Amino acid sequence: MKHIYSIMALVSLLFLGACGDDQIVDHVYSELGAKTDEVIVSASEGYQEISVLSNQHVTASFLEDVQWATLDKKEFDGDIVLTVDYEANVGFPRVAKILLKGDIQNRCDTITLKQYGSEVPTIKLSEGSLQMNGSQDGQASVGINTNVNWEDVKVTFNYGEDEKDEWIKSVNYVDGEVELSYEGNPSDTNPRIITMTLTYKDEWGESYSATINLMQKTNKNLLGREVDFEDIRALGLDELDETINDYLLITGYVVSNPDSKNAGENPKTGKDKIDYEGSEKTIYLESLDGKYGFCIETDTPEDNVFKRYEKVTLLVQGLALTKYIEPERYVIKGLKSSSIVSREQVSASDIPVKEKYINELTDEDIYTYVTLKDCEFPIRKGSLTYINDGFSLAKSSGAISKYPQLLLDKNGSTIYLYTNTTCPYRRCGNVLPYGSGSISGVVCFEYYPQYIYGDSDDPLKYGNIGRYQLRHQAWEDIK
């Protein structure tokens, strides 16, 4: 240790000897800063105090010209409380930046002052889709409800990966409507589909937007060929994804309810992992006569804009169709909101009435809304998901994504009632009904390997708990 101290002392002496008095630099301690870098105030008139720590002379100012706020001090020395007076804001949220600049080493600090507004920016279009003729150049319009200046609205188009021809020539605002000027469609066979988004960004950086699907018919003014559900089913190949290449249109009723979060399952992707977007991307579409149904998976949860009891027309070109067997059922995947041709809100009374006993169900009923007669819960205990929440979403566990509740009808037939662990009313305090009565929902077929494991040569088909199951879409479905 004695040798180490000797070496350190020698190095120190050499360093001091190498430095002259003119090389010694005095380090000046500089302090300047507010205790917060952002202040948010209400829309009403008032003032805000901001604590500033400083050991120097400081000038305070707004970075830009501000008419609605003032500072009580423009210069000060040392620590102070800076007061900002501000006027009432009858418009949109606004921002001002306060600059604190010291006289030592050009030290600076910035404080962001955000004020709420009495108005909230609104952009709403009267339609979700707009059809345009394709035989020649033309104009189309859609109503808009907005309190934003049109000059502040950014208009963008998504032509897709394959569409390079920008055929919308201009967009203007005229008397409460957005008017578009477009070129004709040169194709005799292919309609064109794009999306238009209107976006406003306020001073806080918050974005407000509205999107509309623009569909242009072919040069012969055709958008596609109307077909029924049976025609689409005929295109399916057993257990294979088949791309629908033709421009086909189908019309049906949306019988699923996105608010129930019980349309479609949330599939397990691992031992303790669940894809909770599964239900958010699923809708059940029933034919107008109630005979057939499709399970439709949207491309993203944001594409699922549907509401219960809507009559919709969809362009299914480019989507993947899969026909499953035993039982026979059909799933359409990849639907984007841009493929929605029309939407019309109807009521429950418009949906075809299908009342059956459990033993009367057939494969044709899958993905349709059916009322089962004279049913009861043979084990009337607990909630719709009679499980330990430690295994469910409530405890952030990925063990169980749904629960099968047994149903029995007066003929002795049974079926399981599925409830997702994301369903908001799955255990809301309501007791399961006593006695017997009707229960409605969408007929489905889904495996449940947690219930029966290893019952097939194919691991993907573990957990066959019956040919059909039922998915309620609201608490009121359980009579």
DOGUKE-219606 format. One line per 5 residues: number of its first residue (from 1); their letters; for each residue x, y, z of C-alpha. Coordinates in steps of 0.001 Angstrom, whole numbers, plus 500000, padded with zeros to 6 digits. Layout:
<pts>
NUM) a) X:Y:Z | ...
</pts>
This chain:
<pts>
1) mkhiy) 500000:500000:500000 | 502937:502377:500759 | 504132:502025:497127 | 500670:502849:495772 | 500391:506088:497785
6) simal) 503897:507110:496647 | 502982:506641:492978 | 499732:508644:493406 | 501606:511493:495087 | 504175:511570:492310
11) vsllf) 501483:511702:489601 | 499777:514590:491425 | 503015:516584:491617 | 503711:516017:487918 | 500165:517186:487025
16) lgacg) 500487:520328:489116 | 503832:521072:487629 | 502473:520801:484106 | 499763:523392:484749 | 500433:527079:485023
21) ddqiv) 498299:529550:486926 | 496784:530731:483645 | 495436:527225:482964 | 493309:527014:486095 | 489608:527411:485190
26) dhvys) 487060:528670:487683 | 483821:526615:487436 | 480767:528749:488080 | 477798:526954:489581 | 474629:527687:487569
31) elgak) 471104:526875:488658 | 467941:527605:486690 | 464807:525550:486328 | 461104:525321:487092 | 459831:522572:489362
36) tdevi) 457562:521410:486533 | 458000:521519:482766 | 454253:521370:481994 | 451231:523099:483490 | 447630:522268:482550
41) vsase) 444862:524725:483469 | 441091:524822:483062 | 439186:526606:480314 | 437944:529272:482725 | 439825:532450:483615
46) gyqei) 442437:532186:486356 | 446074:532177:487319 | 448792:529599:487907 | 451823:529828:490179 | 455063:528183:489044
51) svlsn) 458024:527705:491387 | 461368:528581:489787 | 464776:527817:491288 | 467600:530151:490221 | 470888:531643:491428
56) qhvta) 471177:534247:488678 | 469419:537025:486851 | 466640:535637:484648 | 464393:537040:481922 | 460979:535440:481357
61) sfled) 458971:535642:478124 | 456683:533700:475844 | 458391:531980:472929 | 455668:533270:470598 | 453232:536164:470701
66) vqwat) 450491:535210:473194 | 447396:537349:473661 | 445567:535232:476224 | 448193:534913:478984 | 450570:537278:480819
71) ldkke) 453503:536889:483212 | 453669:538890:486431 | 457465:539226:486087 | 459642:539644:483056 | 462907:539762:485029
76) fdgdi) 463914:538415:488417 | 466864:537282:490543 | 467068:534091:492589 | 464270:531727:493552 | 460762:533030:492961
81) vltvd) 457163:532024:492343 | 456246:533080:488803 | 452541:533787:488282 | 450791:533309:484927 | 447412:534976:484434
86) yeanv) 445249:533548:481668 | 441919:534388:480065 | 438949:532079:479584 | 439215:529835:476532 | 435986:529653:474526
91) gfprv) 437653:527702:471726 | 439782:524573:471352 | 442597:523537:473721 | 445634:525803:473279 | 449299:525965:474227
96) akill) 451839:528635:475141 | 455532:528137:475929 | 457359:530173:478551 | 461113:530684:478138 | 463354:531297:481164
101) kgdiq) 466797:532574:480141 | 469628:533137:482628 | 472692:535350:482327 | 475181:532622:483328 | 476369:530245:480593
106) nrcdt) 473193:530980:478598 | 471231:528653:480875 | 467588:528203:479712 | 464460:526343:480680 | 461059:526017:478984
111) itlkq) 457637:525596:480579 | 454635:524423:478529 | 451309:525995:479500 | 448295:524000:478286 | 444748:525293:478616
116) ygsev) 441614:523246:478094 | 438978:524685:475780 | 435242:524978:476214 | 434915:523333:472792 | 436092:519892:471693
121) ptikl) 437118:519471:468049 | 434579:517352:466170 | 434761:515762:462737 | 431884:513441:461803 | 430859:512229:458364
126) segsl) 427237:511366:457661 | 428147:508096:455933 | 430708:505367:456438 | 430959:504591:452739 | 430325:506358:449470
131) qmngs) 429732:504840:446048 | 430691:506573:442816 | 429950:505841:439202 | 432803:504568:437098 | 431660:505122:433511
136) qdgqa) 432952:508700:433400 | 434505:511521:435411 | 432197:512950:438025 | 431576:514405:441449 | 430273:512981:444719
141) svgin) 429639:514442:448154 | 429134:513390:451752 | 427771:515417:454646 | 430124:516540:457383 | 429464:517832:460884
146) tnvnw) 432475:519731:462193 | 433430:522790:464212 | 436933:522827:462736 | 438016:525238:460013 | 438364:523307:456767
151) edvkv) 441747:524954:456178 | 443043:523142:459266 | 441856:519693:458125 | 444356:517325:456519 | 442951:515014:453831
156) tfnyg) 444724:511731:453121 | 443906:508762:450883 | 444909:505135:451217 | 445010:503637:447758 | 446435:500336:448972
161) edekd) 449527:498483:447866 | 448245:497535:444422 | 446544:500820:443507 | 449001:503397:442215 | 446527:505418:440164
166) ewiks) 445377:508366:442268 | 441944:508850:440761 | 440549:511401:443252 | 441335:514750:441634 | 440202:517232:444305
171) vnyvd) 438463:517542:447671 | 436616:520680:448802 | 434266:521808:451545 | 431010:523426:450378 | 428060:524280:452640
176) gevel) 428337:521410:455112 | 429466:518833:452589 | 432756:517385:451424 | 432770:517361:447637 | 435045:515056:445671
181) syegn) 435972:515225:442029 | 437078:511924:440513 | 438191:510278:437297 | 436251:507488:435612 | 437253:503859:436061
186) psdtn) 438962:502451:432963 | 438322:498829:434018 | 435260:496925:432846 | 435620:494286:435562 | 437336:495694:438650
191) priit) 435769:498290:440944 | 438120:500522:442926 | 438131:500792:446716 | 440081:503303:448794 | 439706:505102:452119
196) mtlty) 439704:508839:452758 | 440623:510190:456189 | 440012:513710:457450 | 442265:514662:460369 | 442569:517693:462607
201) kdewg) 445377:518041:465141 | 444915:520563:467941 | 447658:522572:469633 | 448095:519854:472246 | 448957:517414:469494
206) esysa) 445723:515429:469905 | 444264:514110:466638 | 440587:513974:465690 | 439646:512126:462522 | 436896:510559:460438
211) tinlm) 437335:507889:457773 | 435097:506966:454878 | 435334:504114:452368 | 435164:505247:448745 | 433983:502678:446233
216) qktnk) 433972:503323:442523 | 432022:501082:440203 | 433477:499611:437037 | 433369:501299:433662 | 430047:499504:433182
221) nllgr) 428816:500934:436510 | 428891:497602:438320 | 430265:497220:441829 | 430065:493459:441867 | 427656:490601:441469
226) evdfe) 425015:490090:444151 | 425021:486483:445369 | 423398:484663:448267 | 425066:482804:451101 | 424644:479467:449368
231) diral) 426753:480662:446415 | 429602:481614:448754 | 429369:478311:450615 | 429723:476468:447292 | 433167:478030:446824
236) gldel) 434541:476445:449994 | 437038:473583:449953 | 437231:471201:452898 | 439604:472509:455576 | 441425:474812:453108
241) detin) 441641:478593:452794 | 440199:479551:449417 | 440625:483123:448192 | 437474:484624:446698 | 438697:486151:443451
246) dylli) 435426:487326:441924 | 433808:490630:442862 | 430895:489232:444831 | 428479:491029:447148 | 426564:489448:450014
251) tgyvv) 423888:491025:452204 | 422923:489869:455662 | 422139:490765:459259 | 424805:491259:461912 | 423560:489105:464799
256) snpds) 426645:489436:466998 | 427005:492105:469660 | 430477:493671:470039 | 429536:495071:473460 | 429119:491553:474850
261) knage) 432694:490606:473920 | 431239:487141:473494 | 431199:486956:469700 | 433903:484492:468771 | 436542:483032:471014
266) npktg) 439838:484399:472240 | 442139:481570:471139 | 444977:480311:473280 | 448337:480852:471592 | 450402:479144:474272
271) kdkid) 450160:477454:477636 | 449543:480752:479429 | 448900:483068:476484 | 445605:484165:474952 | 444920:486286:471874
276) yegse) 442328:488676:473275 | 441810:490260:469835 | 439981:487150:468675 | 436583:488267:469903 | 437207:491878:468937
281) ktiyl) 437689:490828:465300 | 434697:488470:465051 | 431221:489124:463725 | 428404:486706:462922 | 426525:487464:459706
286) esldg) 423171:485760:459081 | 421433:485516:455715 | 418302:487568:455204 | 416148:484442:455350 | 417928:483171:458461
291) kygfc) 418942:479889:456818 | 422733:480254:456836 | 425409:482176:458679 | 429076:483075:458351 | 431692:483743:460972
296) ietdt) 433640:486726:459664 | 437023:487742:461057 | 438058:491300:460331 | 441647:492147:459472 | 442110:494218:462653
301) pednv) 439909:495062:465653 | 439570:498589:464221 | 437955:497115:461086 | 435136:495678:463185 | 432891:498741:463078
306) fkrye) 429667:496742:463019 | 426759:497033:465427 | 424209:494448:466421 | 421160:494252:464163 | 422704:496000:461175
311) kvtll) 421784:495056:457632 | 425057:495181:455728 | 426305:494555:452203 | 429902:493406:451899 | 432295:493025:448986
316) vqgla) 434067:489732:449672 | 436563:489803:446812 | 440063:488989:448025 | 438915:487464:451330 | 439814:483966:452499
321) ltkyi) 436985:481434:452779 | 437440:478257:454813 | 434980:475389:454871 | 435276:473256:457996 | 433681:469837:458263
326) epery) 432263:467832:461151 | 430342:469974:461707 | 430127:471893:458437 | 430722:475611:458971 | 432175:478528:457032
331) vikgl) 434612:481228:458130 | 435559:484307:456093 | 438806:486002:457104 | 440532:489305:456400 | 437570:491666:456028
336) ksssi) 438542:495350:456058 | 436171:498203:456719 | 436858:499417:453176 | 434900:496387:451899 | 431667:497594:453480
341) vsreq) 429324:498658:450695 | 426401:499694:452896 | 425181:499596:456509 | 421635:500080:457733 | 420561:499893:461373
346) vsasd) 417500:497700:461841 | 415875:496239:464974 | 415657:492836:466604 | 412184:492372:465116 | 413716:492357:461616
351) ipvke) 415850:489300:462374 | 414231:486001:461275 | 412775:484067:464211 | 414343:480636:464700 | 412998:478656:467653
356) kyine) 414187:475109:468147 | 414821:472392:470670 | 418447:471366:471101 | 417997:468088:469203 | 416561:469991:466227
361) ltded) 419767:471935:465527 | 421586:471218:462252 | 424858:472338:460702 | 422947:474980:458759 | 422165:476742:462051
366) iytyv) 425831:477387:462827 | 426589:481139:463038 | 422887:482048:463038 | 420842:483476:465908 | 418630:480783:467416
371) tlkdc) 416272:480653:470409 | 416390:477329:472254 | 413090:476413:473906 | 412347:475037:477381 | 415905:475073:478719
376) efpir) 417319:475230:482230 | 420644:475264:484033 | 420802:471808:485633 | 423558:473057:487926 | 422376:476530:488888
381) kgslt) 425396:477692:490825 | 427507:480837:490721 | 427963:483059:487701 | 428163:482499:483956 | 431872:481766:484420
386) yindg) 431923:479573:487482 | 435709:479479:487821 | 438431:480769:490097 | 439312:484209:488769 | 442946:483374:489363
391) fslak) 442783:481424:486092 | 440974:484130:484135 | 441626:487548:482680 | 440683:489191:485968 | 444019:488050:487398
396) ssgai) 445993:488601:484179 | 446343:484867:483728 | 446280:483238:480311 | 445018:479862:481473 | 441291:480075:480644
401) skypq) 439634:482253:477991 | 436051:480937:478176 | 433785:478759:480290 | 431177:476194:479159 | 427951:476271:481181
406) llldk) 425738:473207:480755 | 422169:473645:479446 | 419411:471031:479498 | 416040:471110:477732 | 412809:469316:478545
411) ngsti) 413652:466529:476055 | 416789:465636:477965 | 419136:467077:475322 | 422162:469105:476434 | 424363:471819:474981
416) ylytn) 427079:474042:476418 | 426715:477808:476718 | 430042:479571:476083 | 431024:482741:477953 | 434335:484538:477383
421) ttcpy) 436261:485731:480426 | 436209:489185:478794 | 432394:489322:478822 | 431455:492365:480977 | 428402:490715:482566
426) rrcgn) 429955:487299:483116 | 429917:487823:486910 | 428189:491144:487441 | 426173:490044:490473 | 423189:488661:488581
431) vlpyg) 422163:485183:489693 | 421475:482495:487115 | 417749:482218:486419 | 415643:479623:488240 | 413322:477258:486416
436) sgsis) 413084:476819:482670 | 412578:479119:479706 | 414110:480200:476441 | 417698:481151:475797 | 418972:482802:472637
441) gvvcf) 422365:483136:471028 | 424521:482305:468069 | 425094:478616:467401 | 428771:477777:467005 | 431307:474970:467192
446) eyypq) 434531:475469:469120 | 436941:473079:470755 | 437664:473272:474464 | 440886:471347:475210 | 440945:472462:478866
451) yiygd) 437710:470489:479350 | 438644:467349:477394 | 442310:466794:476533 | 443806:464206:474210 | 440546:462977:472723
456) sddpl) 441762:463120:469106 | 444704:462057:466977 | 445047:465702:465991 | 446115:468013:468885 | 444334:470907:467147
461) kygni) 441087:469005:467623 | 441398:468230:471312 | 438346:469115:473363 | 435286:468208:471300 | 432506:468872:473824
466) gryql) 429611:468469:471424 | 428559:469108:467860 | 427130:472537:468721 | 427509:475205:471390 | 425679:478488:471986
471) rhqaw) 427101:481986:472488 | 424763:484504:474156 | 425137:488101:472904 | 423540:489955:475843 | 422387:489155:479364
476) edik) 418823:489613:478097 | 419321:486556:475843 | 418994:484386:478955 | 415247:484371:479652
</pts>
